[in-house]
Amino acid sequence: MPIDPSGPLDASGHLDTFARDHLPPRELWPVMEYGTVPELDYPRRLNAAVELLDRMVERGHGGPPCLRTDEAVWTYRDLLERANRIANVLVRDLGLKPGNRVLLRAANTPMLVASWFAVLKAGGIAVATMPLLRARELDQIINKADVNFCICDSQLRSELDRACERSKQPIPTLYFKSEAPDGLDALMRRQPASFENAATSHDDVALIAFTSGTTGIAKGTMHFHRDVLAVCDTFPPYVLKPRADDIFLGSPPLAFTFGLGGLVLFPMRVGASTVLVEKPSPDALLEAVGRHRATILFTAPTAYRTMADKAGQHDLKSLRECVSAGETLPLPVFESFRRATGIRVIDGIGSTELLHIFISAARDEIRPGATGKPVPGYRAQVVDDDGNPVPADTVGRLAVRGELTARSASEQTGAGLDKCSPEEFAKFTRLNEAYKAKFGIPFVMAVKGRKRAEILATFERRLGNDMAAEFRTALDEVHKIARFRLDDL
């Protein structure tokens, strides 16, 4: 029987029902339509990790490369075996129960990908975090998601240790890149390379992706297993059109859903491979394209601007598609990159709340200076404050209906941020994602008493800061927010 997204939830495969218990009231859910794209006809029992990884190996695709770095290449079978060993550690050594939340903290590395798959295979919920987050931000995420376990690169443990010390109860943490006898590397060696996957439901929560608006307050967006596959079966086949021989590359952290989709989900859905770069500056990306013969690139307009100026110094002949999101792709950047490489960059609007890109265009449908049209599987229109469609060329609010949107409550409506025009909404979305892609932390601004235009101007200006300057500015804004709240007590 086809899934009825407006009907009751199916029987959960989770023993820990925290996520389902904390979904907002059903009347606040987005409208879900599953009849517009045939690929979205998923079985009721569905584990996204199994579909993306196990099924690929079962179909004889275990030998081709999956994850590439300068040091090593993991095949699909390598990734499966490592994910299975980590899943066994989580279940047998730590006692993970389906529905438990597992915080992940690392740069873009194969072990982070293996850990993400392990969590979902075991029935857990992945809570990936930006590697540059400090203890305060990690503490917010730990508390909001009620995190049960953590997996962390040992090089990033100091801030996580500080955050966990504030927790009401101890949080078992596994560290990799560690020689300790209780480190994840040692524990994995004691476990088998096979694993009995959890039988999750299509509407069990698979991940909680944390985002932040202009207030800097972390907001968790919950996405089901079917949502993870739905982003793979909309934008990629209908717009990007990847192939099994493609080699993906990009800058966004995997904790940022633009990165999760573009560097893990999309390539693996078609049996392609991806290059993971821990410090993906524009220069590092240019070098990696030539070294690994990358064919598809995901990054932000700020990086394309820099890369266009230096493209002549590098071998970029292997590139065939480039995807931009996170902020407006200015026409001069589009044109300069096309002149330098011959490639028309695919622009897109996406958000953490909708998991990935929902408005875009590619190849002959690209109109330089415009983003595109709704991706198949989504509908978008401009509406008034009451949700009624407005005539063409009328300012209003952008409403999107699709196969998936996050189950989350809205953030504060101060400073008129709930009354954005479609252009302002799109600009806020892109600036926010570009900021996270560049700095790896949420944008923080004390918006009390500020107007939308002022907030947007400040957003754009601060994107030009270097890391040190922006971190100092963000701390100043945190202090202002604290002062406002103390004054309101």
Secondary structure, 3 states (H helix, E strand, C coil): CCCCCCCCCCCCCCCCCHHHHCCCCHHHCCCECCCCCHHHCCCCECCHHHHHHHHHHHCCCCCCEEEECCCCEEEHHHHHHHHHHHHHHHHHHCCCCCCCEEEEECCCCHHHHHHHHHHHHCCCEEEEECCCCCHHHHHHHHHHHCCCEEEEEHHHHHHHHHHHHCCCCCCCEEEECCCCCCCHHHHHHCCCCCCCCCCCECCCEEEEEEECCCCCCCEEEEEEHHHHHHHHCCHHHHHHCCCCCCEEEECCCCCCHHHHHHHHHHHHHCCCEEECCCCCCHHHHHHHHHHHCCCEEEECHHHHHHHHHHHHHCCCCCCCEEEECCCCCCHHHHHHHHHHHCCCCEEEEECCCCCCEEEECCHHHCCCCCCCEECCCEEEEEECCCCCECCCCCCCEEEEEECCCCECCCCCCHHHHHHCCHHHHHHHHHHHHHHHHHHCCCCCCCCCCCCHHHHHHHHHHHCCCCHHHHHHHHHHHHHHHHHHHHHHC
